[in-house]
Amino acid sequence: MRSRGLVVVLAVILATLAVVGLFLYTRSVKEDATSGGALTEVVVSKVDIAANSDLNQLINEGEGELKNVPAGDRAKGATQQVSDLRNRRNSVPILAGEQIPLSRVEGGKVTGGVLGLPDGLAALVVALDGPRAVAGAMSGGDFVTVYATFDNVPVKQKKATSSVTGQQQQQTTSATVVLVPQVQVLRVAVPQQASGVSGTVSADTTGSITVALGLKPPDAQKFVFALEQGTVWLSLLPPDGKGVDLPPLTVQGIVAGAKKGK
């Protein structure tokens, strides 16, 4: 009986020592994590940030904050002061709570004013109805293809063999062209409308949508002409997609293509 009691006592002592050891180890880990060098401060965003955003607005609205993370978990090049984001833009989207490496932030000042225009581009702002503006399903940093349709486009005629004048023989048609294969979207404004729920609003994608585009000067000139003399459609390109230039298309071209398909 005495030996059995001794075994029980030893078991209790060993269990107690194990618990104490675990407690001391856990406290040691916690102390290491909060003592000098174990934690480091990094800047994180409180909200999701779309690509090509002016980070001055993030700072001014207090949406950037410092967070302590284990030194080993700090992302390479992660910013450690909110002021490091001043006068910069993010090249890719940033999620709420995510560290902000300098590699994801432009290295210089905000270029091109409030729209962040890349060098060599001019900004044009146009208001299009929902379907022509992809129902507003785009944001700054996206790319679109610009299509334009013109009426009364002269059709090249063969030399006349009759005495009818060239002016009388002149024929016209309608044509759709790829005006600019790839254009950068700078900003999109979708009107809001009151929803059925009191105090809430939703996007009105059926109304006029305002889109700011960045174009090279020759393309901007063609774009303005198309707005004044024809109709314009925007087609959203997929991420990393490339716009494709196509020859002008007329009714005759569609009919001829349908016949070839048969």
C-alpha positions as CSV (number, residue, x, y, z in Angstrom):
1,M,0.0,0.0,0.0
2,R,2.9,2.3,0.9
3,S,4.5,1.8,-2.6
4,R,1.2,2.4,-4.3
5,G,0.7,5.7,-2.4
6,L,4.3,6.7,-3.3
7,V,3.5,6.1,-7.0
8,V,0.4,8.3,-6.8
9,V,2.4,11.1,-5.0
10,L,5.1,10.9,-7.7
11,A,2.5,11.0,-10.5
12,V,0.9,14.1,-8.9
13,I,4.3,15.8,-8.5
14,L,5.2,15.0,-12.1
15,A,1.8,16.3,-13.4
16,T,2.2,19.5,-11.3
17,L,5.7,20.0,-12.7
18,A,4.5,19.5,-16.2
19,V,1.7,22.1,-15.8
20,V,4.2,24.5,-14.2
21,G,6.6,24.0,-17.0
22,L,4.0,24.6,-19.6
23,F,2.9,27.8,-17.9
24,L,6.5,29.0,-17.6
25,Y,7.1,28.2,-21.3
26,T,3.9,30.0,-22.4
27,R,4.8,33.1,-20.4
28,S,8.3,33.0,-21.8
29,V,6.9,33.0,-25.3
30,K,4.6,35.8,-24.6
31,E,7.4,37.8,-23.0
32,D,9.6,37.2,-26.0
33,A,6.9,38.3,-28.3
34,T,6.4,41.6,-26.5
35,S,10.0,42.3,-25.6
36,G,12.4,44.3,-27.7
37,G,12.9,43.2,-31.3
38,A,10.3,40.4,-31.3
39,L,7.5,42.7,-32.6
40,T,7.7,45.4,-35.3
41,E,5.3,48.0,-36.5
42,V,3.9,48.0,-40.0
43,V,1.3,50.1,-41.8
44,V,-2.0,48.4,-42.7
45,S,-5.2,49.8,-44.2
46,K,-8.5,49.7,-42.4
47,V,-10.4,49.4,-45.7
48,D,-10.0,47.9,-49.1
49,I,-8.2,50.2,-51.5
50,A,-8.8,50.0,-55.3
51,A,-5.7,50.1,-57.6
52,N,-4.5,53.5,-58.6
53,S,-6.0,55.3,-55.6
54,D,-4.6,58.5,-54.2
55,L,-3.2,57.5,-50.9
56,N,-3.3,61.0,-49.6
57,Q,-7.1,60.5,-49.2
58,L,-6.4,57.3,-47.2
59,I,-4.2,59.3,-44.8
60,N,-6.5,62.2,-44.5
61,E,-9.4,60.0,-43.6
62,G,-7.4,58.1,-41.0
63,E,-7.8,54.8,-42.8
64,G,-4.1,53.8,-42.4
65,E,-2.9,52.6,-39.0
66,L,0.2,51.0,-37.4
67,K,0.0,47.4,-36.3
68,N,2.4,45.2,-34.3
69,V,3.4,42.0,-36.0
70,P,6.1,39.5,-35.2
71,A,9.3,40.6,-36.9
72,G,9.4,37.4,-38.9
73,D,5.9,38.1,-40.3
74,R,6.8,41.5,-41.7
75,A,6.4,41.5,-45.5
76,K,9.5,42.5,-47.4
77,G,9.7,46.2,-47.8
78,A,6.5,46.8,-45.8
79,T,6.0,50.5,-44.9
80,Q,6.4,51.3,-41.2
81,Q,5.2,54.9,-41.2
82,V,1.9,56.2,-42.6
83,S,3.7,59.3,-43.8
84,D,5.6,57.1,-46.3
85,L,2.4,56.8,-48.3
86,R,2.0,60.5,-48.7
87,N,1.8,61.8,-52.3
88,R,1.7,58.2,-53.7
89,R,-0.6,55.8,-55.5
90,N,-0.9,52.0,-55.1
91,S,-0.2,50.0,-58.3
92,V,-2.4,47.0,-57.3
93,P,-5.4,46.6,-55.0
94,I,-4.8,46.5,-51.2
95,L,-7.1,44.6,-48.8
96,A,-8.1,45.7,-45.4
97,G,-5.6,44.6,-42.8
98,E,-3.0,43.9,-45.4
99,Q,0.6,45.1,-45.0
100,I,1.6,47.7,-47.7
101,P,5.0,46.9,-49.2
102,L,6.8,49.7,-51.1
103,S,6.9,47.5,-54.2
104,R,3.1,47.9,-54.4
105,V,3.3,51.7,-54.1
106,E,4.6,54.1,-56.8
107,G,8.0,55.4,-55.9
108,G,7.4,59.1,-56.8
109,K,4.9,61.8,-56.3
110,V,1.4,61.5,-57.5
111,T,1.6,62.2,-61.2
112,G,-1.0,63.9,-63.4
113,G,-2.8,65.7,-60.6
114,V,-6.0,64.3,-59.0
115,L,-6.5,61.8,-61.8
116,G,-3.0,60.4,-61.7
117,L,-2.4,60.7,-65.4
118,P,0.5,58.7,-66.7
119,D,3.1,60.6,-68.7
120,G,2.1,61.3,-72.3
121,L,-1.7,60.8,-71.8
122,A,-4.5,63.4,-71.8
123,A,-7.6,63.0,-69.7
124,L,-11.1,63.1,-71.3
125,V,-14.3,62.8,-69.3
126,V,-17.4,61.5,-71.0
127,A,-20.9,60.8,-69.9
128,L,-22.4,57.7,-71.5
129,D,-25.6,55.8,-70.8
130,G,-25.3,52.6,-68.9
131,P,-25.0,50.0,-71.6
132,R,-22.4,52.1,-73.6
133,A,-20.3,52.4,-70.4
134,V,-20.4,48.7,-69.4
135,A,-23.0,49.6,-66.7
136,G,-20.2,51.2,-64.7
137,A,-18.6,47.8,-64.0
138,M,-15.1,49.2,-64.1
139,S,-12.8,51.3,-61.9
140,G,-9.6,53.3,-62.1
141,G,-6.8,51.1,-63.4
142,D,-9.0,49.0,-65.8
143,F,-8.6,49.1,-69.6
144,V,-11.3,49.4,-72.2
145,T,-11.6,49.2,-76.0
146,V,-13.4,52.2,-77.6
147,Y,-15.7,51.4,-80.5
148,A,-17.4,54.1,-82.7
149,T,-20.1,53.9,-85.3
150,F,-20.5,56.5,-88.0
151,D,-23.3,57.0,-90.6
152,N,-23.0,58.3,-94.1
153,V,-19.5,56.9,-94.7
154,P,-18.7,57.2,-98.4
155,V,-18.3,53.9,-100.2
156,K,-15.5,53.8,-102.8
157,Q,-17.1,53.3,-106.2
158,K,-15.6,51.8,-109.4
159,K,-15.1,54.2,-112.3
160,A,-18.4,55.2,-113.8
161,T,-19.0,54.0,-117.4
162,S,-22.2,56.1,-117.9
163,S,-22.7,59.8,-118.2
164,V,-24.0,60.1,-114.6
165,T,-21.9,62.4,-112.6
166,G,-19.7,61.1,-109.7
167,Q,-21.7,63.1,-107.2
168,Q,-25.0,61.4,-108.2
169,Q,-23.3,58.0,-108.0
170,Q,-21.8,58.6,-104.6
171,Q,-23.1,56.0,-102.1
172,T,-22.7,56.0,-98.3
173,T,-23.0,53.4,-95.6
174,S,-22.7,53.0,-91.8
175,A,-19.5,51.6,-90.3
176,T,-18.3,50.5,-86.9
177,V,-14.6,50.8,-86.1
178,V,-12.2,50.1,-83.3
179,L,-11.4,53.7,-82.5
180,V,-8.8,53.0,-79.9
181,P,-7.9,49.3,-79.0
182,Q,-6.8,49.9,-75.4
183,V,-7.5,52.9,-73.2
184,Q,-6.9,53.3,-69.5
185,V,-9.8,54.1,-67.2
186,L,-8.9,56.8,-64.6
187,R,-12.1,57.2,-62.7
188,V,-15.8,56.2,-62.9
189,A,-18.8,57.9,-61.3
190,V,-22.0,55.9,-61.2
191,P,-25.1,57.9,-60.1
192,Q,-26.9,56.7,-56.9
193,Q,-30.6,56.3,-56.4
194,A,-32.8,55.6,-53.3
195,S,-33.6,52.0,-52.9
196,G,-36.7,50.4,-51.4
197,V,-35.1,50.2,-48.0
198,S,-35.4,53.5,-46.0
199,G,-32.1,55.4,-45.8
200,T,-30.2,53.3,-48.3
201,V,-29.0,54.0,-51.8
202,S,-27.9,51.8,-54.7
203,A,-26.1,52.3,-58.0
204,D,-28.2,53.4,-60.9
205,T,-26.6,51.7,-63.9
206,T,-29.4,52.7,-66.3
207,G,-28.6,56.4,-66.1
208,S,-25.7,58.5,-67.4
209,I,-22.3,57.2,-66.2
210,T,-19.3,59.5,-66.1
211,V,-16.0,58.0,-67.1
212,A,-12.6,59.6,-67.1
213,L,-10.2,58.1,-69.7
214,G,-6.5,58.6,-70.3
215,L,-5.7,58.8,-74.0
216,K,-2.7,59.8,-76.2
217,P,-3.4,63.2,-77.8
218,P,-4.1,61.7,-81.3
219,D,-6.5,59.2,-79.8
220,A,-8.2,61.9,-77.7
221,Q,-8.8,63.9,-81.0
222,K,-10.4,60.9,-82.6
223,F,-12.5,60.2,-79.5
224,V,-13.9,63.8,-79.4
225,F,-14.7,63.6,-83.1
226,A,-16.5,60.3,-82.6
227,L,-18.5,61.7,-79.7
228,E,-19.6,64.7,-81.9
229,Q,-20.2,62.9,-85.2
230,G,-21.0,59.3,-84.2
231,T,-21.8,57.0,-81.3
232,V,-19.3,55.5,-78.9
233,W,-19.3,52.2,-76.9
234,L,-16.8,51.0,-74.3
235,S,-15.8,47.4,-74.0
236,L,-14.1,46.3,-70.8
237,L,-10.9,44.2,-71.2
238,P,-10.1,41.4,-68.8
239,P,-7.2,41.9,-66.3
240,D,-3.9,41.9,-68.2
241,G,-5.9,41.6,-71.5
242,K,-4.8,43.4,-74.6
243,G,-7.1,45.4,-77.0
244,V,-7.3,44.2,-80.6
245,D,-7.4,46.4,-83.6
246,L,-9.9,45.4,-86.3
247,P,-10.8,46.6,-89.8
248,P,-13.9,48.7,-90.2
249,L,-17.1,46.7,-90.3
250,T,-20.2,47.5,-92.5
251,V,-23.4,45.7,-93.3
252,Q,-21.8,44.5,-96.5
253,G,-19.0,43.0,-94.4
254,I,-21.4,41.2,-92.1
255,V,-23.4,39.8,-95.0
256,A,-20.2,38.7,-96.9
257,G,-18.9,37.0,-93.7
258,A,-22.2,35.2,-93.2
259,K,-22.1,33.9,-96.8
260,K,-18.6,32.7,-96.3
261,G,-19.6,30.9,-93.1
262,K,-22.1,28.9,-95.1
